[in-house]
Amino acid sequence: MAGPDTNEEIKSTAQVIDWLSEGLQNLLPQHVKANINKVGLAGHSRGGKTSFALALSKI
């Protein structure tokens, strides 16, 4: 279960976003080029708080 705040979720989500620049392309077919210039995040309740914090760069 998650603790009383979302700090760990924010850090984990930021790590996934950082991974996208190198890791995502390795999972896609060779003819598909990943474009991660813009990444959309969404969430409800706690996930919304996490998404909003990342959008504001509150890491």
PDB file of N, CA, C and O in Angstrom:
ATOM      1  N   MET A   1       0.840  -1.193   0.000  1.00  0.00           N
ATOM      2  CA  MET A   1       0.000   0.000   0.000  1.00  0.00           C
ATOM      3  C   MET A   1       0.880   1.249   0.000  1.00  0.00           C
ATOM      4  O   MET A   1       1.993   1.262   0.524  1.00  0.00           O
ATOM      5  N   ALA A   2       0.349   2.259  -0.588  1.00  0.00           N
ATOM      6  CA  ALA A   2       1.073   3.519  -0.665  1.00  0.00           C
ATOM      7  C   ALA A   2       1.029   4.231   0.678  1.00  0.00           C
ATOM      8  O   ALA A   2       0.099   4.053   1.464  1.00  0.00           O
ATOM      9  N   GLY A   3       2.045   5.035   0.923  1.00  0.00           N
ATOM     10  CA  GLY A   3       2.128   5.802   2.161  1.00  0.00           C
ATOM     11  C   GLY A   3       1.238   7.027   2.125  1.00  0.00           C
ATOM     12  O   GLY A   3       0.396   7.161   1.237  1.00  0.00           O
ATOM     13  N   PRO A   4       1.420   7.929   3.091  1.00  0.00           N
ATOM     14  CA  PRO A   4       0.557   9.096   3.206  1.00  0.00           C
ATOM     15  C   PRO A   4       0.778  10.167   2.137  1.00  0.00           C
ATOM     16  O   PRO A   4      -0.043  11.075   2.003  1.00  0.00           O
ATOM     17  N   ASP A   5       1.865  10.080   1.377  1.00  0.00           N
ATOM     18  CA  ASP A   5       2.076  11.063   0.314  1.00  0.00           C
ATOM     19  C   ASP A   5       2.451  10.347  -0.981  1.00  0.00           C
ATOM     20  O   ASP A   5       2.567   9.122  -1.012  1.00  0.00           O
ATOM     21  N   THR A   6       2.638  11.110  -2.034  1.00  0.00           N
ATOM     22  CA  THR A   6       2.886  10.512  -3.353  1.00  0.00           C
ATOM     23  C   THR A   6       4.338  10.635  -3.802  1.00  0.00           C
ATOM     24  O   THR A   6       4.627  10.449  -4.984  1.00  0.00           O
ATOM     25  N   ASN A   7       5.246  10.939  -2.901  1.00  0.00           N
ATOM     26  CA  ASN A   7       6.643  11.140  -3.297  1.00  0.00           C
ATOM     27  C   ASN A   7       7.229   9.940  -4.028  1.00  0.00           C
ATOM     28  O   ASN A   7       7.913  10.112  -5.037  1.00  0.00           O
ATOM     29  N   GLU A   8       6.978   8.740  -3.547  1.00  0.00           N
ATOM     30  CA  GLU A   8       7.524   7.547  -4.204  1.00  0.00           C
ATOM     31  C   GLU A   8       6.904   7.338  -5.580  1.00  0.00           C
ATOM     32  O   GLU A   8       7.602   6.966  -6.523  1.00  0.00           O
ATOM     33  N   GLU A   9       5.599   7.573  -5.705  1.00  0.00           N
ATOM     34  CA  GLU A   9       4.945   7.441  -7.000  1.00  0.00           C
ATOM     35  C   GLU A   9       5.501   8.457  -7.997  1.00  0.00           C
ATOM     36  O   GLU A   9       5.701   8.137  -9.169  1.00  0.00           O
ATOM     37  N   ILE A  10       5.747   9.664  -7.534  1.00  0.00           N
ATOM     38  CA  ILE A  10       6.302  10.705  -8.397  1.00  0.00           C
ATOM     39  C   ILE A  10       7.691  10.296  -8.881  1.00  0.00           C
ATOM     40  O   ILE A  10       7.999  10.419 -10.066  1.00  0.00           O
ATOM     41  N   LYS A  11       8.521   9.815  -7.974  1.00  0.00           N
ATOM     42  CA  LYS A  11       9.874   9.386  -8.352  1.00  0.00           C
ATOM     43  C   LYS A  11       9.833   8.212  -9.318  1.00  0.00           C
ATOM     44  O   LYS A  11      10.580   8.191 -10.297  1.00  0.00           O
ATOM     45  N   SER A  12       8.974   7.240  -9.058  1.00  0.00           N
ATOM     46  CA  SER A  12       8.869   6.068  -9.935  1.00  0.00           C
ATOM     47  C   SER A  12       8.382   6.455 -11.326  1.00  0.00           C
ATOM     48  O   SER A  12       8.905   5.968 -12.329  1.00  0.00           O
ATOM     49  N   THR A  13       7.395   7.318 -11.387  1.00  0.00           N
ATOM     50  CA  THR A  13       6.865   7.755 -12.675  1.00  0.00           C
ATOM     51  C   THR A  13       7.914   8.556 -13.439  1.00  0.00           C
ATOM     52  O   THR A  13       8.033   8.414 -14.656  1.00  0.00           O
ATOM     53  N   ALA A  14       8.667   9.386 -12.748  1.00  0.00           N
ATOM     54  CA  ALA A  14       9.745  10.149 -13.391  1.00  0.00           C
ATOM     55  C   ALA A  14      10.800   9.210 -13.964  1.00  0.00           C
ATOM     56  O   ALA A  14      11.342   9.473 -15.038  1.00  0.00           O
ATOM     57  N   GLN A  15      11.095   8.123 -13.264  1.00  0.00           N
ATOM     58  CA  GLN A  15      12.064   7.147 -13.764  1.00  0.00           C
ATOM     59  C   GLN A  15      11.558   6.479 -15.038  1.00  0.00           C
ATOM     60  O   GLN A  15      12.331   6.248 -15.968  1.00  0.00           O
ATOM     61  N   VAL A  16      10.275   6.171 -15.083  1.00  0.00           N
ATOM     62  CA  VAL A  16       9.701   5.570 -16.297  1.00  0.00           C
ATOM     63  C   VAL A  16       9.795   6.553 -17.461  1.00  0.00           C
ATOM     64  O   VAL A  16      10.157   6.164 -18.571  1.00  0.00           O
ATOM     65  N   ILE A  17       9.475   7.807 -17.221  1.00  0.00           N
ATOM     66  CA  ILE A  17       9.553   8.818 -18.278  1.00  0.00           C
ATOM     67  C   ILE A  17      10.991   8.964 -18.768  1.00  0.00           C
ATOM     68  O   ILE A  17      11.224   9.074 -19.972  1.00  0.00           O
ATOM     69  N   ASP A  18      11.953   8.966 -17.855  1.00  0.00           N
ATOM     70  CA  ASP A  18      13.364   9.038 -18.244  1.00  0.00           C
ATOM     71  C   ASP A  18      13.768   7.824 -19.072  1.00  0.00           C
ATOM     72  O   ASP A  18      14.544   7.948 -20.019  1.00  0.00           O
ATOM     73  N   TRP A  19      13.251   6.663 -18.722  1.00  0.00           N
ATOM     74  CA  TRP A  19      13.565   5.421 -19.436  1.00  0.00           C
ATOM     75  C   TRP A  19      13.061   5.452 -20.874  1.00  0.00           C
ATOM     76  O   TRP A  19      13.677   4.856 -21.757  1.00  0.00           O
ATOM     77  N   LEU A  20      11.950   6.138 -21.117  1.00  0.00           N
ATOM     78  CA  LEU A  20      11.338   6.160 -22.445  1.00  0.00           C
ATOM     79  C   LEU A  20      12.313   6.563 -23.545  1.00  0.00           C
ATOM     80  O   LEU A  20      12.268   6.000 -24.639  1.00  0.00           O
ATOM     81  N   SER A  21      13.195   7.526 -23.278  1.00  0.00           N
ATOM     82  CA  SER A  21      14.088   8.036 -24.320  1.00  0.00           C
ATOM     83  C   SER A  21      15.021   6.969 -24.868  1.00  0.00           C
ATOM     84  O   SER A  21      15.410   7.050 -26.032  1.00  0.00           O
ATOM     85  N   GLU A  22      15.390   5.981 -24.081  1.00  0.00           N
ATOM     86  CA  GLU A  22      16.277   4.922 -24.555  1.00  0.00           C
ATOM     87  C   GLU A  22      15.582   3.569 -24.623  1.00  0.00           C
ATOM     88  O   GLU A  22      15.789   2.821 -25.578  1.00  0.00           O
ATOM     89  N   GLY A  23      14.782   3.251 -23.655  1.00  0.00           N
ATOM     90  CA  GLY A  23      14.205   1.921 -23.555  1.00  0.00           C
ATOM     91  C   GLY A  23      13.046   1.637 -24.481  1.00  0.00           C
ATOM     92  O   GLY A  23      12.891   0.504 -24.937  1.00  0.00           O
ATOM     93  N   LEU A  24      12.229   2.628 -24.772  1.00  0.00           N
ATOM     94  CA  LEU A  24      11.038   2.396 -25.588  1.00  0.00           C
ATOM     95  C   LEU A  24      11.393   1.931 -26.992  1.00  0.00           C
ATOM     96  O   LEU A  24      10.782   0.997 -27.510  1.00  0.00           O
ATOM     97  N   GLN A  25      12.371   2.570 -27.609  1.00  0.00           N
ATOM     98  CA  GLN A  25      12.726   2.236 -28.986  1.00  0.00           C
ATOM     99  C   GLN A  25      13.127   0.770 -29.122  1.00  0.00           C
ATOM    100  O   GLN A  25      12.865   0.156 -30.156  1.00  0.00           O
ATOM    101  N   ASN A  26      13.753   0.205 -28.106  1.00  0.00           N
ATOM    102  CA  ASN A  26      14.167  -1.201 -28.139  1.00  0.00           C
ATOM    103  C   ASN A  26      12.986  -2.159 -28.171  1.00  0.00           C
ATOM    104  O   ASN A  26      13.140  -3.309 -28.584  1.00  0.00           O
ATOM    105  N   LEU A  27      11.826  -1.716 -27.750  1.00  0.00           N
ATOM    106  CA  LEU A  27      10.643  -2.570 -27.706  1.00  0.00           C
ATOM    107  C   LEU A  27       9.753  -2.436 -28.939  1.00  0.00           C
ATOM    108  O   LEU A  27       8.838  -3.235 -29.140  1.00  0.00           O
ATOM    109  N   LEU A  28      10.020  -1.437 -29.752  1.00  0.00           N
ATOM    110  CA  LEU A  28       9.195  -1.189 -30.937  1.00  0.00           C
ATOM    111  C   LEU A  28       9.768  -1.903 -32.160  1.00  0.00           C
ATOM    112  O   LEU A  28      10.967  -2.175 -32.211  1.00  0.00           O
ATOM    113  N   PRO A  29       8.918  -2.207 -33.145  1.00  0.00           N
ATOM    114  CA  PRO A  29       9.430  -2.759 -34.405  1.00  0.00           C
ATOM    115  C   PRO A  29      10.432  -1.784 -35.035  1.00  0.00           C
ATOM    116  O   PRO A  29      10.351  -0.576 -34.812  1.00  0.00           O
ATOM    117  N   GLN A  30      11.363  -2.307 -35.810  1.00  0.00           N
ATOM    118  CA  GLN A  30      12.432  -1.480 -36.382  1.00  0.00           C
ATOM    119  C   GLN A  30      11.910  -0.328 -37.234  1.00  0.00           C
ATOM    120  O   GLN A  30      12.525   0.738 -37.268  1.00  0.00           O
ATOM    121  N   HIS A  31      10.795  -0.522 -37.918  1.00  0.00           N
ATOM    122  CA  HIS A  31      10.275   0.524 -38.803  1.00  0.00           C
ATOM    123  C   HIS A  31       9.462   1.592 -38.065  1.00  0.00           C
ATOM    124  O   HIS A  31       8.988   2.545 -38.683  1.00  0.00           O
ATOM    125  N   VAL A  32       9.300   1.440 -36.761  1.00  0.00           N
ATOM    126  CA  VAL A  32       8.540   2.407 -35.963  1.00  0.00           C
ATOM    127  C   VAL A  32       9.519   3.246 -35.153  1.00  0.00           C
ATOM    128  O   VAL A  32      10.360   2.705 -34.435  1.00  0.00           O
ATOM    129  N   LYS A  33       9.413   4.554 -35.267  1.00  0.00           N
ATOM    130  CA  LYS A  33      10.288   5.469 -34.549  1.00  0.00           C
ATOM    131  C   LYS A  33       9.505   6.141 -33.422  1.00  0.00           C
ATOM    132  O   LYS A  33       8.484   6.785 -33.664  1.00  0.00           O
ATOM    133  N   ALA A  34       9.985   5.988 -32.209  1.00  0.00           N
ATOM    134  CA  ALA A  34       9.330   6.606 -31.053  1.00  0.00           C
ATOM    135  C   ALA A  34       9.553   8.117 -31.078  1.00  0.00           C
ATOM    136  O   ALA A  34      10.665   8.583 -31.328  1.00  0.00           O
ATOM    137  N   ASN A  35       8.504   8.868 -30.821  1.00  0.00           N
ATOM    138  CA  ASN A  35       8.586  10.318 -30.709  1.00  0.00           C
ATOM    139  C   ASN A  35       8.084  10.680 -29.320  1.00  0.00           C
ATOM    140  O   ASN A  35       6.881  10.676 -29.063  1.00  0.00           O
ATOM    141  N   ILE A  36       9.007  10.990 -28.438  1.00  0.00           N
ATOM    142  CA  ILE A  36       8.612  11.299 -27.058  1.00  0.00           C
ATOM    143  C   ILE A  36       8.852  12.771 -26.724  1.00  0.00           C
ATOM    144  O   ILE A  36       9.123  13.126 -25.577  1.00  0.00           O
ATOM    145  N   ASN A  37       8.745  13.623 -27.752  1.00  0.00           N
ATOM    146  CA  ASN A  37       8.890  15.056 -27.505  1.00  0.00           C
ATOM    147  C   ASN A  37       7.799  15.574 -26.579  1.00  0.00           C
ATOM    148  O   ASN A  37       8.002  16.540 -25.843  1.00  0.00           O
ATOM    149  N   LYS A  38       6.648  14.928 -26.623  1.00  0.00           N
ATOM    150  CA  LYS A  38       5.550  15.265 -25.720  1.00  0.00           C
ATOM    151  C   LYS A  38       5.031  13.968 -25.125  1.00  0.00           C
ATOM    152  O   LYS A  38       4.758  13.010 -25.849  1.00  0.00           O
ATOM    153  N   VAL A  39       4.898  13.940 -23.822  1.00  0.00           N
ATOM    154  CA  VAL A  39       4.376  12.760 -23.129  1.00  0.00           C
ATOM    155  C   VAL A  39       3.137  13.184 -22.364  1.00  0.00           C
ATOM    156  O   VAL A  39       3.167  14.154 -21.608  1.00  0.00           O
ATOM    157  N   GLY A  40       2.058  12.462 -22.559  1.00  0.00           N
ATOM    158  CA  GLY A  40       0.820  12.750 -21.845  1.00  0.00           C
ATOM    159  C   GLY A  40       0.680  11.848 -20.635  1.00  0.00           C
ATOM    160  O   GLY A  40       0.893  10.639 -20.726  1.00  0.00           O
ATOM    161  N   LEU A  41       0.331  12.422 -19.525  1.00  0.00           N
ATOM    162  CA  LEU A  41       0.063  11.670 -18.299  1.00  0.00           C
ATOM    163  C   LEU A  41      -1.338  12.008 -17.823  1.00  0.00           C
ATOM    164  O   LEU A  41      -1.795  13.144 -17.950  1.00  0.00           O
ATOM    165  N   ALA A  42      -2.002  11.024 -17.283  1.00  0.00           N
ATOM    166  CA  ALA A  42      -3.328  11.246 -16.721  1.00  0.00           C
ATOM    167  C   ALA A  42      -3.469  10.382 -15.486  1.00  0.00           C
ATOM    168  O   ALA A  42      -2.788   9.366 -15.346  1.00  0.00           O
ATOM    169  N   GLY A  43      -4.321  10.772 -14.623  1.00  0.00           N
ATOM    170  CA  GLY A  43      -4.564   9.978 -13.433  1.00  0.00           C
ATOM    171  C   GLY A  43      -5.816  10.454 -12.724  1.00  0.00           C
ATOM    172  O   GLY A  43      -6.328  11.544 -12.978  1.00  0.00           O
ATOM    173  N   HIS A  44      -6.288   9.614 -11.838  1.00  0.00           N
ATOM    174  CA  HIS A  44      -7.461   9.933 -11.036  1.00  0.00           C
ATOM    175  C   HIS A  44      -7.042   9.876  -9.580  1.00  0.00           C
ATOM    176  O   HIS A  44      -6.330   8.956  -9.178  1.00  0.00           O
ATOM    177  N   SER A  45      -7.462  10.819  -8.803  1.00  0.00           N
ATOM    178  CA  SER A  45      -7.166  10.872  -7.384  1.00  0.00           C
ATOM    179  C   SER A  45      -5.653  10.923  -7.174  1.00  0.00           C
ATOM    180  O   SER A  45      -5.010  11.890  -7.581  1.00  0.00           O
ATOM    181  N   ARG A  46      -5.085   9.916  -6.559  1.00  0.00           N
ATOM    182  CA  ARG A  46      -3.648   9.893  -6.268  1.00  0.00           C
ATOM    183  C   ARG A  46      -2.815   9.944  -7.558  1.00  0.00           C
ATOM    184  O   ARG A  46      -1.778  10.606  -7.599  1.00  0.00           O
ATOM    185  N   GLY A  47      -3.262   9.251  -8.601  1.00  0.00           N
ATOM    186  CA  GLY A  47      -2.571   9.287  -9.886  1.00  0.00           C
ATOM    187  C   GLY A  47      -2.628  10.667 -10.519  1.00  0.00           C
ATOM    188  O   GLY A  47      -1.683  11.087 -11.187  1.00  0.00           O
ATOM    189  N   GLY A  48      -3.729  11.370 -10.312  1.00  0.00           N
ATOM    190  CA  GLY A  48      -3.846  12.736 -10.798  1.00  0.00           C
ATOM    191  C   GLY A  48      -2.872  13.660 -10.092  1.00  0.00           C
ATOM    192  O   GLY A  48      -2.276  14.538 -10.714  1.00  0.00           O
ATOM    193  N   LYS A  49      -2.714  13.461  -8.803  1.00  0.00           N
ATOM    194  CA  LYS A  49      -1.756  14.253  -8.029  1.00  0.00           C
ATOM    195  C   LYS A  49      -0.339  13.997  -8.531  1.00  0.00           C
ATOM    196  O   LYS A  49       0.460  14.925  -8.658  1.00  0.00           O
ATOM    197  N   THR A  50      -0.035  12.737  -8.816  1.00  0.00           N
ATOM    198  CA  THR A  50       1.284  12.371  -9.335  1.00  0.00           C
ATOM    199  C   THR A  50       1.517  13.014 -10.699  1.00  0.00           C
ATOM    200  O   THR A  50       2.571  13.605 -10.935  1.00  0.00           O
ATOM    201  N   SER A  51       0.541  12.902 -11.595  1.00  0.00           N
ATOM    202  CA  SER A  51       0.661  13.485 -12.935  1.00  0.00           C
ATOM    203  C   SER A  51       0.833  14.996 -12.870  1.00  0.00           C
ATOM    204  O   SER A  51       1.659  15.567 -13.583  1.00  0.00           O
ATOM    205  N   PHE A  52       0.057  15.633 -12.021  1.00  0.00           N
ATOM    206  CA  PHE A  52       0.119  17.086 -11.897  1.00  0.00           C
ATOM    207  C   PHE A  52       1.472  17.524 -11.347  1.00  0.00           C
ATOM    208  O   PHE A  52       2.039  18.514 -11.810  1.00  0.00           O
ATOM    209  N   ALA A  53       1.989  16.798 -10.366  1.00  0.00           N
ATOM    210  CA  ALA A  53       3.298  17.128  -9.794  1.00  0.00           C
ATOM    211  C   ALA A  53       4.392  17.022 -10.851  1.00  0.00           C
ATOM    212  O   ALA A  53       5.282  17.870 -10.914  1.00  0.00           O
ATOM    213  N   LEU A  54       4.325  15.982 -11.680  1.00  0.00           N
ATOM    214  CA  LEU A  54       5.325  15.833 -12.740  1.00  0.00           C
ATOM    215  C   LEU A  54       5.183  16.923 -13.794  1.00  0.00           C
ATOM    216  O   LEU A  54       6.185  17.419 -14.307  1.00  0.00           O
ATOM    217  N   ALA A  55       3.959  17.298 -14.119  1.00  0.00           N
ATOM    218  CA  ALA A  55       3.739  18.367 -15.093  1.00  0.00           C
ATOM    219  C   ALA A  55       4.323  19.686 -14.588  1.00  0.00           C
ATOM    220  O   ALA A  55       4.780  20.512 -15.377  1.00  0.00           O
ATOM    221  N   LEU A  56       4.303  19.875 -13.283  1.00  0.00           N
ATOM    222  CA  LEU A  56       4.861  21.087 -12.679  1.00  0.00           C
ATOM    223  C   LEU A  56       6.335  20.934 -12.334  1.00  0.00           C
ATOM    224  O   LEU A  56       6.941  21.841 -11.763  1.00  0.00           O
ATOM    225  N   SER A  57       6.912  19.784 -12.679  1.00  0.00           N
ATOM    226  CA  SER A  57       8.317  19.469 -12.378  1.00  0.00           C
ATOM    227  C   SER A  57       8.601  19.500 -10.886  1.00  0.00           C
ATOM    228  O   SER A  57       9.642  19.999 -10.459  1.00  0.00           O
ATOM    229  N   LYS A  58       7.693  18.978 -10.105  1.00  0.00           N
ATOM    230  CA  LYS A  58       7.861  18.919  -8.653  1.00  0.00           C
ATOM    231  C   LYS A  58       8.432  17.557  -8.258  1.00  0.00           C
ATOM    232  O   LYS A  58       7.793  16.793  -7.534  1.00  0.00           O
ATOM    233  N   ILE A  59       9.629  17.264  -8.737  1.00  0.00           N
ATOM    234  CA  ILE A  59      10.236  15.965  -8.451  1.00  0.00           C
ATOM    235  C   ILE A  59      11.279  16.123  -7.379  1.00  0.00           C
ATOM    236  O   ILE A  59      11.914  15.144  -6.987  1.00  0.00           O
TER     237      ILE A  59
END
